[in-house]
């Protein structure tokens, strides 16, 4: 299909084809998805860099280091972003800048293919309708994966129904939590918010005078904002146990 069949509207975010009833390809950019994808991508790259440092610190043959680094890159689906070679008994890793740039530019974009009549459905309406459908699909995906609705290790009808009902309650709870976060200008999914809250931990420690105690670590600034948005307070606990 010729590039002449596309145009960018005044908002710079919609691309569509010609003809009122022809097939249209509508591209939309979501800045929130862009930020989320960039954050996940940077985390993946950071973990790979840590793996490389760990492998290079091992006292093994350079060929084994090369093999392990290649394996890590493949497992994290970033092997195409690097040139990994052996040079003078060292494993050399160079970023392919053009690959990184292309990857980052693709974050936040999605394309919808539609044959709906242009006179009845403009590009903005199609995108908004698709987003509503995406929310439904996202909820099912949350139930399947994040909230562990399956596999089901129950056999009786009552237990299976109870398991699914509990997962549904969890979905409702996370939806309410995300809404409260959004109302307080905190753009985090419940998974990211939960990850932030998990940084607050209950620890055992021994003082310099050999007194054993239990306490809760200080919450991060973001965690404090999350607790406040959810209408509760950061946990506090301290007890001398011996």
Short mmCIF file of the C-alpha atoms (twelve columns), coordinates in Angstrom:
data_MODEL
# 
_entry.id   MODEL 
# 
loop_
_atom_site.group_PDB 
_atom_site.id 
_atom_site.type_symbol 
_atom_site.label_atom_id 
_atom_site.label_alt_id 
_atom_site.label_comp_id 
_atom_site.label_asym_id 
_atom_site.label_seq_id 
_atom_site.Cartn_x 
_atom_site.Cartn_y 
_atom_site.Cartn_z 
_atom_site.pdbx_PDB_model_num 
ATOM 1   C CA . UNK A 1   0.000   0.000   0.000  1 
ATOM 2   C CA . UNK A 2   1.405   3.372   -1.007 1 
ATOM 3   C CA . UNK A 3   2.389   5.860   1.695  1 
ATOM 4   C CA . UNK A 4   0.183   8.386   -0.171 1 
ATOM 5   C CA . UNK A 5   -2.850  6.582   1.300  1 
ATOM 6   C CA . UNK A 6   -1.998  7.924   4.761  1 
ATOM 7   C CA . UNK A 7   -2.105  11.288  6.391  1 
ATOM 8   C CA . UNK A 8   -1.394  12.700  9.826  1 
ATOM 9   C CA . UNK A 9   -4.168  14.758  11.366 1 
ATOM 10  C CA . UNK A 10  -3.609  18.046  13.156 1 
ATOM 11  C CA . UNK A 11  -3.072  16.380  16.551 1 
ATOM 12  C CA . UNK A 12  -0.116  14.450  15.159 1 
ATOM 13  C CA . UNK A 13  -1.364  11.183  16.622 1 
ATOM 14  C CA . UNK A 14  -3.778  9.694   14.060 1 
ATOM 15  C CA . UNK A 15  -2.907  8.202   10.677 1 
ATOM 16  C CA . UNK A 16  -5.718  6.987   8.420  1 
ATOM 17  C CA . UNK A 17  -6.430  5.914   4.841  1 
ATOM 18  C CA . UNK A 18  -8.619  7.412   2.119  1 
ATOM 19  C CA . UNK A 19  -12.210 6.477   1.252  1 
ATOM 20  C CA . UNK A 20  -15.337 6.434   3.468  1 
ATOM 21  C CA . UNK A 21  -15.703 2.616   3.505  1 
ATOM 22  C CA . UNK A 22  -12.168 1.451   2.732  1 
ATOM 23  C CA . UNK A 23  -9.886  -0.341  5.135  1 
ATOM 24  C CA . UNK A 24  -8.246  2.156   7.464  1 
ATOM 25  C CA . UNK A 25  -5.117  1.816   9.532  1 
ATOM 26  C CA . UNK A 26  -5.310  4.167   12.497 1 
ATOM 27  C CA . UNK A 27  -2.207  4.736   14.605 1 
ATOM 28  C CA . UNK A 28  -2.407  6.203   18.067 1 
ATOM 29  C CA . UNK A 29  0.267   7.218   20.553 1 
ATOM 30  C CA . UNK A 30  -0.267  6.692   24.283 1 
ATOM 31  C CA . UNK A 31  2.242   8.612   26.464 1 
ATOM 32  C CA . UNK A 32  1.418   6.493   29.537 1 
ATOM 33  C CA . UNK A 33  2.173   3.288   27.627 1 
ATOM 34  C CA . UNK A 34  5.360   4.892   26.333 1 
ATOM 35  C CA . UNK A 35  6.554   5.634   29.873 1 
ATOM 36  C CA . UNK A 36  5.649   2.133   31.057 1 
ATOM 37  C CA . UNK A 37  7.386   0.450   28.108 1 
ATOM 38  C CA . UNK A 38  10.475  2.628   28.544 1 
ATOM 39  C CA . UNK A 39  10.644  1.782   32.236 1 
ATOM 40  C CA . UNK A 40  10.363  -1.957  31.560 1 
ATOM 41  C CA . UNK A 41  12.938  -1.701  28.769 1 
ATOM 42  C CA . UNK A 42  15.446  0.146   30.965 1 
ATOM 43  C CA . UNK A 43  14.935  -2.419  33.733 1 
ATOM 44  C CA . UNK A 44  15.580  -5.254  31.274 1 
ATOM 45  C CA . UNK A 45  18.768  -3.569  30.015 1 
ATOM 46  C CA . UNK A 46  19.930  -2.858  33.570 1 
ATOM 47  C CA . UNK A 47  19.443  -6.477  34.610 1 
ATOM 48  C CA . UNK A 48  21.337  -7.633  31.543 1 
ATOM 49  C CA . UNK A 49  24.237  -5.311  32.412 1 
ATOM 50  C CA . UNK A 50  24.300  -6.769  35.931 1 
ATOM 51  C CA . UNK A 51  24.345  -10.291 34.493 1 
ATOM 52  C CA . UNK A 52  27.260  -9.363  32.227 1 
ATOM 53  C CA . UNK A 53  29.267  -8.010  35.168 1 
ATOM 54  C CA . UNK A 54  28.566  -11.156 37.164 1 
ATOM 55  C CA . UNK A 55  29.601  -13.424 34.284 1 
ATOM 56  C CA . UNK A 56  32.782  -11.425 33.586 1 
ATOM 57  C CA . UNK A 57  33.782  -11.744 37.241 1 
ATOM 58  C CA . UNK A 58  33.766  -15.549 37.007 1 
ATOM 59  C CA . UNK A 59  37.031  -17.438 36.606 1 
ATOM 60  C CA . UNK A 60  36.006  -19.327 33.511 1 
ATOM 61  C CA . UNK A 61  37.183  -19.533 29.921 1 
ATOM 62  C CA . UNK A 62  36.370  -16.573 27.663 1 
ATOM 63  C CA . UNK A 63  34.390  -18.863 25.343 1 
ATOM 64  C CA . UNK A 64  32.198  -19.880 28.283 1 
ATOM 65  C CA . UNK A 65  31.665  -16.224 29.207 1 
ATOM 66  C CA . UNK A 66  30.735  -15.482 25.588 1 
ATOM 67  C CA . UNK A 67  28.254  -18.358 25.542 1 
ATOM 68  C CA . UNK A 68  26.626  -17.353 28.843 1 
ATOM 69  C CA . UNK A 69  26.321  -13.678 27.856 1 
ATOM 70  C CA . UNK A 70  24.751  -14.640 24.533 1 
ATOM 71  C CA . UNK A 71  22.335  -16.921 26.355 1 
ATOM 72  C CA . UNK A 72  21.290  -14.142 28.764 1 
ATOM 73  C CA . UNK A 73  20.764  -11.707 25.892 1 
ATOM 74  C CA . UNK A 74  18.623  -14.256 24.037 1 
ATOM 75  C CA . UNK A 75  16.540  -15.047 27.148 1 
ATOM 76  C CA . UNK A 76  15.811  -11.357 27.675 1 
ATOM 77  C CA . UNK A 77  14.963  -10.930 23.952 1 
ATOM 78  C CA . UNK A 78  17.586  -8.207  23.464 1 
ATOM 79  C CA . UNK A 79  20.260  -10.110 21.549 1 
ATOM 80  C CA . UNK A 80  19.536  -8.136  18.371 1 
ATOM 81  C CA . UNK A 81  20.391  -4.911  20.232 1 
ATOM 82  C CA . UNK A 82  24.024  -5.861  20.767 1 
ATOM 83  C CA . UNK A 83  27.127  -6.939  18.911 1 
ATOM 84  C CA . UNK A 84  28.780  -9.531  21.139 1 
ATOM 85  C CA . UNK A 85  32.262  -10.609 20.079 1 
ATOM 86  C CA . UNK A 86  35.484  -12.059 21.469 1 
ATOM 87  C CA . UNK A 87  38.485  -9.776  21.064 1 
ATOM 88  C CA . UNK A 88  41.915  -10.475 22.603 1 
ATOM 89  C CA . UNK A 89  40.597  -12.936 25.174 1 
ATOM 90  C CA . UNK A 90  37.831  -10.543 26.233 1 
ATOM 91  C CA . UNK A 91  34.097  -10.502 25.539 1 
ATOM 92  C CA . UNK A 92  33.239  -7.163  23.930 1 
ATOM 93  C CA . UNK A 93  29.651  -5.918  23.979 1 
ATOM 94  C CA . UNK A 94  28.619  -2.955  21.855 1 
ATOM 95  C CA . UNK A 95  25.161  -1.473  21.645 1 
ATOM 96  C CA . UNK A 96  23.595  -1.150  18.208 1 
ATOM 97  C CA . UNK A 97  22.436  2.456   18.522 1 
ATOM 98  C CA . UNK A 98  20.141  2.283   15.500 1 
ATOM 99  C CA . UNK A 99  18.367  -0.730  17.042 1 
ATOM 100 C CA . UNK A 100 17.974  1.032   20.402 1 
ATOM 101 C CA . UNK A 101 16.620  4.174   18.700 1 
ATOM 102 C CA . UNK A 102 14.136  2.165   16.626 1 
ATOM 103 C CA . UNK A 103 12.965  0.238   19.702 1 
ATOM 104 C CA . UNK A 104 12.429  3.380   21.775 1 
ATOM 105 C CA . UNK A 105 10.564  5.170   18.966 1 
ATOM 106 C CA . UNK A 106 8.096   2.273   18.708 1 
ATOM 107 C CA . UNK A 107 7.090   2.445   22.383 1 
ATOM 108 C CA . UNK A 108 3.598   3.778   23.031 1 
ATOM 109 C CA . UNK A 109 2.289   3.290   19.476 1 
ATOM 110 C CA . UNK A 110 -0.416  0.876   18.390 1 
ATOM 111 C CA . UNK A 111 -2.325  0.456   15.117 1 
ATOM 112 C CA . UNK A 112 -5.995  -0.422  14.680 1 
ATOM 113 C CA . UNK A 113 -7.287  -1.849  11.398 1 
ATOM 114 C CA . UNK A 114 -10.906 -0.883  10.721 1 
ATOM 115 C CA . UNK A 115 -13.475 -1.121  7.919  1 
ATOM 116 C CA . UNK A 116 -16.077 1.037   9.701  1 
ATOM 117 C CA . UNK A 117 -17.642 3.832   7.680  1 
ATOM 118 C CA . UNK A 118 -15.615 7.029   7.968  1 
ATOM 119 C CA . UNK A 119 -18.779 9.156   8.003  1 
ATOM 120 C CA . UNK A 120 -20.097 7.362   11.098 1 
ATOM 121 C CA . UNK A 121 -16.823 6.594   12.868 1 
ATOM 122 C CA . UNK A 122 -14.006 9.106   12.767 1 
ATOM 123 C CA . UNK A 123 -10.500 8.091   13.785 1 
ATOM 124 C CA . UNK A 124 -10.811 9.411   17.336 1 
ATOM 125 C CA . UNK A 125 -14.031 7.442   17.938 1 
ATOM 126 C CA . UNK A 126 -12.504 4.205   16.649 1 
ATOM 127 C CA . UNK A 127 -9.488  4.622   18.921 1 
ATOM 128 C CA . UNK A 128 -11.638 5.371   21.979 1 
ATOM 129 C CA . UNK A 129 -13.855 2.340   21.221 1 
ATOM 130 C CA . UNK A 130 -10.791 0.131   20.864 1 
ATOM 131 C CA . UNK A 131 -9.442  1.351   24.202 1 
ATOM 132 C CA . UNK A 132 -12.697 0.346   25.888 1 
ATOM 133 C CA . UNK A 133 -12.343 -3.124  24.349 1 
ATOM 134 C CA . UNK A 134 -8.739  -3.218  25.515 1 
ATOM 135 C CA . UNK A 135 -9.837  -2.590  29.113 1 
ATOM 136 C CA . UNK A 136 -12.079 -5.670  28.970 1 
ATOM 137 C CA . UNK A 137 -9.288  -7.795  27.486 1 
ATOM 138 C CA . UNK A 138 -6.870  -6.396  30.054 1 
ATOM 139 C CA . UNK A 139 -9.202  -7.477  32.867 1 
ATOM 140 C CA . UNK A 140 -9.323  -11.041 31.523 1 
ATOM 141 C CA . UNK A 141 -5.537  -11.038 31.181 1 
ATOM 142 C CA . UNK A 142 -5.215  -9.816  34.769 1 
ATOM 143 C CA . UNK A 143 -7.426  -12.666 35.967 1 
ATOM 144 C CA . UNK A 144 -5.488  -15.269 33.994 1 
ATOM 145 C CA . UNK A 145 -1.959  -14.192 34.850 1 
ATOM 146 C CA . UNK A 146 -1.504  -11.547 37.555 1 
ATOM 147 C CA . UNK A 147 -4.311  -12.756 39.833 1 
ATOM 148 C CA . UNK A 148 -3.721  -16.485 39.245 1 
ATOM 149 C CA . UNK A 149 -7.253  -17.525 38.308 1 
ATOM 150 C CA . UNK A 150 -5.586  -20.509 36.664 1 
ATOM 151 C CA . UNK A 151 -4.405  -23.155 37.002 1 
ATOM 152 C CA . UNK A 152 -7.172  -24.285 39.339 1 
ATOM 153 C CA . UNK A 153 -6.116  -26.963 41.810 1 
ATOM 154 C CA . UNK A 154 -9.643  -27.665 43.052 1 
ATOM 155 C CA . UNK A 155 -12.045 -30.395 42.002 1 
ATOM 156 C CA . UNK A 156 -15.362 -29.746 43.704 1 
ATOM 157 C CA . UNK A 157 -17.764 -27.287 42.114 1 
ATOM 158 C CA . UNK A 158 -18.042 -25.239 45.315 1 
ATOM 159 C CA . UNK A 159 -14.280 -24.811 45.670 1 
ATOM 160 C CA . UNK A 160 -13.837 -23.869 42.002 1 
ATOM 161 C CA . UNK A 161 -16.583 -21.249 42.264 1 
ATOM 162 C CA . UNK A 162 -15.011 -19.900 45.465 1 
ATOM 163 C CA . UNK A 163 -11.582 -19.680 43.828 1 
ATOM 164 C CA . UNK A 164 -12.932 -17.738 40.831 1 
ATOM 165 C CA . UNK A 165 -14.994 -15.467 43.104 1 
ATOM 166 C CA . UNK A 166 -11.942 -14.594 45.209 1 
ATOM 167 C CA . UNK A 167 -9.974  -13.787 42.031 1 
ATOM 168 C CA . UNK A 168 -12.843 -11.582 40.868 1 
ATOM 169 C CA . UNK A 169 -12.844 -9.737  44.216 1 
ATOM 170 C CA . UNK A 170 -9.094  -9.218  43.789 1 
ATOM 171 C CA . UNK A 171 -9.719  -7.755  40.321 1 
ATOM 172 C CA . UNK A 172 -12.330 -5.351  41.723 1 
ATOM 173 C CA . UNK A 173 -9.966  -4.371  44.541 1 
ATOM 174 C CA . UNK A 174 -7.079  -3.652  42.177 1 
ATOM 175 C CA . UNK A 175 -9.387  -1.651  39.887 1 
ATOM 176 C CA . UNK A 176 -10.534 0.494   42.820 1 
ATOM 177 C CA . UNK A 177 -6.922  0.948   43.923 1 
ATOM 178 C CA . UNK A 178 -5.840  2.066   40.428 1 
ATOM 179 C CA . UNK A 179 -8.762  4.512   40.291 1 
ATOM 180 C CA . UNK A 180 -7.779  6.040   43.647 1 
ATOM 181 C CA . UNK A 181 -4.180  6.316   42.517 1 
ATOM 182 C CA . UNK A 182 -5.220  8.025   39.286 1 
ATOM 183 C CA . UNK A 183 -7.488  10.435  41.190 1 
ATOM 184 C CA . UNK A 184 -4.418  11.452  43.201 1 
ATOM 185 C CA . UNK A 185 -2.240  11.939  40.088 1 
ATOM 186 C CA . UNK A 186 -0.251  8.747   40.663 1 
ATOM 187 C CA . UNK A 187 0.094   7.051   37.270 1 
ATOM 188 C CA . UNK A 188 0.973   3.545   38.422 1 
ATOM 189 C CA . UNK A 189 -0.643  0.208   37.727 1 
ATOM 190 C CA . UNK A 190 -1.538  -1.837  40.771 1 
ATOM 191 C CA . UNK A 191 1.425   -4.121  40.015 1 
ATOM 192 C CA . UNK A 192 3.872   -1.202  40.086 1 
ATOM 193 C CA . UNK A 193 2.215   0.235   43.190 1 
ATOM 194 C CA . UNK A 194 2.417   -3.161  44.921 1 
ATOM 195 C CA . UNK A 195 6.076   -3.447  43.923 1 
ATOM 196 C CA . UNK A 196 6.722   -0.047  45.520 1 
ATOM 197 C CA . UNK A 197 4.888   -1.015  48.719 1 
ATOM 198 C CA . UNK A 198 6.875   -4.256  48.955 1 
ATOM 199 C CA . UNK A 199 10.009  -2.176  49.529 1 
ATOM 200 C CA . UNK A 200 8.700   -1.618  53.059 1 
ATOM 201 C CA . UNK A 201 9.819   -4.715  54.942 1 
ATOM 202 C CA . UNK A 202 9.740   -6.268  58.392 1 
ATOM 203 C CA . UNK A 203 13.335  -6.922  59.468 1 
ATOM 204 C CA . UNK A 204 15.218  -8.500  62.347 1 
ATOM 205 C CA . UNK A 205 18.283  -6.628  63.569 1 
ATOM 206 C CA . UNK A 206 20.730  -6.565  66.450 1 
ATOM 207 C CA . UNK A 207 21.924  -3.314  68.031 1 
ATOM 208 C CA . UNK A 208 25.530  -2.543  68.953 1 
ATOM 209 C CA . UNK A 209 24.623  -3.457  72.535 1 
ATOM 210 C CA . UNK A 210 23.500  -6.919  71.359 1 
ATOM 211 C CA . UNK A 211 19.771  -6.239  71.744 1 
ATOM 212 C CA . UNK A 212 17.681  -8.155  69.212 1 
ATOM 213 C CA . UNK A 213 14.732  -6.258  67.769 1 
ATOM 214 C CA . UNK A 214 12.117  -6.358  65.029 1 
ATOM 215 C CA . UNK A 215 11.062  -3.265  63.091 1 
ATOM 216 C CA . UNK A 216 9.498   -2.047  59.857 1 
ATOM 217 C CA . UNK A 217 11.783  -0.225  57.439 1 
ATOM 218 C CA . UNK A 218 10.962  3.334   56.430 1 
ATOM 219 C CA . UNK A 219 8.598   3.677   53.480 1 
ATOM 220 C CA . UNK A 220 9.812   5.395   50.310 1 
ATOM 221 C CA . UNK A 221 8.345   8.759   49.348 1 
ATOM 222 C CA . UNK A 222 6.339   7.099   46.572 1 
ATOM 223 C CA . UNK A 223 5.053   4.438   48.964 1 
ATOM 224 C CA . UNK A 224 3.866   7.173   51.351 1 
ATOM 225 C CA . UNK A 225 1.953   8.813   48.497 1 
ATOM 226 C CA . UNK A 226 0.377   5.454   47.600 1 
ATOM 227 C CA . UNK A 227 -0.678  4.783   51.196 1 
ATOM 228 C CA . UNK A 228 -2.195  8.272   51.399 1 
ATOM 229 C CA . UNK A 229 -4.059  7.850   48.095 1 
ATOM 230 C CA . UNK A 230 -5.513  4.548   49.343 1 
ATOM 231 C CA . UNK A 231 -6.681  6.211   52.554 1 
ATOM 232 C CA . UNK A 232 -4.315  4.496   54.958 1 
ATOM 233 C CA . UNK A 233 -0.971  5.058   56.688 1 
ATOM 234 C CA . UNK A 234 2.488   3.510   56.277 1 
ATOM 235 C CA . UNK A 235 2.982   0.589   58.670 1 
ATOM 236 C CA . UNK A 236 4.991   1.184   61.833 1 
ATOM 237 C CA . UNK A 237 6.236   -1.521  64.149 1 
ATOM 238 C CA . UNK A 238 9.117   -1.937  66.545 1 
ATOM 239 C CA . UNK A 239 9.613   -4.585  69.199 1 
ATOM 240 C CA . UNK A 240 12.513  -5.768  71.334 1 
ATOM 241 C CA . UNK A 241 12.611  -9.563  71.200 1 
ATOM 242 C CA . UNK A 242 15.656  -10.304 73.306 1 
# 
